[in-house]
Amino acid sequence: MHKEHLLPACQYIHGERKARLFTMVGNDERQINGSFSLYYVFAIDEIHFFVTIKIALSQVDPTFPSLAAYIPALDWYEREVNDLLGLRAIGHPNRVPLILHGDSLGIHPLCKDYVETGLLPQTSDMTDTVEYMGEDVTQIPVGPIHAGIIEPGHFRFGAVGDTILHLDAKLFYTHRGIEKTLEGKTVQEARFLIERICCVCNVSHSASFAQAVESAAGIEISQRAKFLRCLYLELERLYNHVGDVGNICSGYGFAVGSSQGARLKEQLLQLNERLTGHRYLRGTIVPGGVNCDLDEAELVLLMESINEIDVDFQEFVDILLGHEIAMDRMETTGKLSLQQVDDFEAVGIAARASGRDVDCRRDFPYAAYEQLDFAVVLQTEGDVLARIKVRIVEAFNSMLLIRQILSRLPKGASQTDIPLIEPYTSSLGWSESARGENTHWIMFDKNNTIYRYRIRSAAYSNWPVVPLAVEGNIIPDFPLINKSFELCYACCDR
Amino acid sequence: MIEKIVYMVCQVLLVLFVAPLVEGIIKKVKARLQNRIGADLVQPYRDLFKYLRKDAVLAKEASWLTRTTPYLVFAVVLGSVSLLPMAALYSPLTFTGDIILLVYLFAVVRFFLAITALDSGSAFGGMGSSREMIMSAICEAALLLAVIAVLMQVGTTNLGVIVESLLTGGRDLFNYAYWLSFVAFLLVVIVETGRIPYDNPDTHLELTMIHEAMLLEYSGRYWGLLHWALLVKQILVFTLFIDLFIPWGIAKEFTGLAIFEGSIFYLLKVILLGILLAVIETLYAKMRLFKVPKLLVVSMALSVLAIVLQIAV
């Protein structure tokens, strides 16, 4: 499509057909067809279809019309292709660099002709923060290095007294260039890097990767592998949700809650280790199936442990939701409206707690989810309490799903071979992690190597709504609100 | 005279060296109540020892205030220790001041901590001192009201006499005023020691801190000294509570044996109060910042009630 038609086309699909933005990929295809390409992938939940709009940009004029004013979710994507590929969005409301902080150096690492020269030169990065007018507004800079052991992110509050007027979040401090490193790697080599995008979402990322590879190769994996994939994905969701519910308690110093959450999470991690040999389930999902099959004894152990944790978690939840101060701290704190999550195309817990009905396990079923029964949990308040409630119910649902899988696990092989993939095929893989859907877009080169890899994680979609949830709250509530989203920084810092 | 000076030195030393132990006990009790094993009872001593041996890192912008405040706070707190009756009815510096002086010595500590927090220009320090000053404006009133509620029952500001009044029946234990002011003062103790539900002493979340945010800029031996002073201040607040409400077991005569017995009772009471606070901390979570004044208002209301009842009777 010509880039002039981009705006009406996107407006039609996004506005009229109610499609949601799934991902947007910028690609340097000058070696193939002499131009840069942009792929806008929209998902239409109702009819379970994807629509991809592709525009080509010539090397002499690498610009395209910005749609961020119409589809606010495109804000980050458009800034990212500017930083990494040098493709400029004309008319973008906020041209501050997203990934490469500081002044633009004219270095665009994702271009194919980029030569790695070690560390990039340091530039002053204080110019890209918001300045506040007026005497009463205090700037409170926090981070990027924090007191707790968490990932780096710089938060700049504009506050009047203790009330937050505006929050400017600057992330991407540990951009690792995983997407660039993946180029030229074979599917087998890529698997290890994919698992290391993010530790607590690694099963979901490998599932997205595996599914993208399988769909490009046009193969169907065995039934047993499909069920086992669901099992590992649900185990990952379970330990995340249980741990996150406990973690939220430390946001208001409810020590009993945080200790119990940590204890239950540890039990689940130890269970993971006994089942698969890795506490965070690394190495379980591979393209073509699963790498780790379970025998009868392990299935019995899993069933028993889940029953035990079910009881303990129920007790923990009863204590938490019956605690007066805890409830008071969570209610009405960090409210997000449906309009806000819709505009920014939020996914996962953040979206469902505000009433946005998305869950790609149901909307675009993968693995064995089509054959399993589960409900999508929705809340409408959009506050911290709604997000914790969604987590709690989803954790119980995960336990139900695990029981279903255990009772219906079919016999058979767990791996299928990957044939040679046609060069320059592109494909999509997606899966619902504990934080929302992780979408991977791959274009293959010759000999099953990767030409371009784009990872759009749940955190990437959800970070832009965090500052919106914070506005109007008080500064001491920020850690609590941030914890209620529990987004990874690593998932963004690909 | 000599034995009184020896006693004073002993009292100060006792409090100085017991303060970390009490903190250790509180932490241990909290850990056990949360199904955790927790650190050793002596961990606070190890921490202090470690801090005191380390060199301090100061901000470039820090002035003499930052360097002076730890010593000043430490000195003021030690001075306050000798104002209070602990093991015996006799307190060494009792001729210099009374309970009102003590309230304002706490205010001196707070003033210097708050102004020093602004010194290095860090955002957290400013945030912490602004919160602390707002809270202290209410807290000081609550503390004074609670003290006055007790004073009204006795009729003097001399601590020795107040303590004696409960022992000799000058103050009735089965009086509404006693229990109302008891609860009112307990709330003040929680606030003065910076514990849940007012503040969270164990958090690493800078943005939620009230008291700790003022101390974030300190490190090494300065932090060690300040930390120690604040542990002693915690004991002081406990002692004030014990003196006003549970003085039983205190030595009435100034003899070696009586003072020894008195010290044992005193330590037991401090530890029991610490355990009570640990239980309260485990049961509750931190309140919303702007609801904290309500806690203090409750305390004030109780004190006022106690005063009114006292006058009416």
Contacts between the chains, C-beta under 8 A, distances in Angstrom:
chain1	res1	chain2	res2	distance
A	138	B	123	7.7
A	138	B	126	7.6
A	139	B	123	7.5
A	140	B	123	4.4
A	140	B	127	6.6
A	141	B	123	6.0
A	142	B	123	7.5
A	142	B	206	7.0
A	142	B	207	6.7
A	146	B	206	7.8
A	147	B	204	4.3
A	147	B	205	7.2
A	147	B	206	5.5
A	148	B	204	4.6
A	148	B	205	7.0
A	161	B	130	7.9
A	162	B	127	7.8
A	162	B	131	7.4
A	162	B	289	6.3
A	162	B	290	7.7
A	249	B	285	7.3
A	250	B	203	7.5
A	250	B	205	8.0
A	251	B	205	7.3
A	251	B	208	7.8
A	252	B	285	4.7
A	252	B	286	4.8
A	253	B	196	5.3
A	253	B	200	3.7
A	253	B	202	7.3
A	253	B	203	6.0
A	253	B	208	7.8
A	253	B	285	5.5
A	253	B	286	3.9
A	254	B	284	8.0
A	254	B	285	3.6
A	254	B	286	7.8
A	255	B	30	6.6
A	255	B	34	5.1
A	255	B	196	8.0
A	255	B	202	7.4
A	255	B	281	7.2
A	255	B	282	5.9
A	256	B	33	7.6
A	256	B	34	5.6
A	256	B	282	6.1
A	257	B	285	7.7
A	259	B	34	4.0
A	259	B	35	5.7
A	259	B	36	5.8
A	260	B	35	7.3
A	263	B	35	6.5
A	323	B	285	6.6
A	325	B	197	6.2
A	325	B	284	5.7
A	325	B	285	4.4
A	325	B	286	7.4
A	325	B	287	5.8
A	326	B	285	5.0
A	328	B	287	7.5
A	328	B	288	6.7
A	328	B	291	7.6
A	329	B	285	6.6
A	329	B	286	7.5
A	329	B	287	7.7
A	329	B	288	6.1
A	474	B	288	7.6
A	474	B	289	5.8
A	474	B	290	6.9
A	475	B	127	7.0
A	475	B	207	5.3
A	476	B	207	5.9
A	476	B	208	4.4
A	476	B	288	7.7
A	476	B	289	4.6
A	477	B	288	7.3
A	477	B	289	7.9
A	478	B	207	5.3
A	479	B	205	4.3
A	479	B	207	5.6
A	479	B	208	5.8
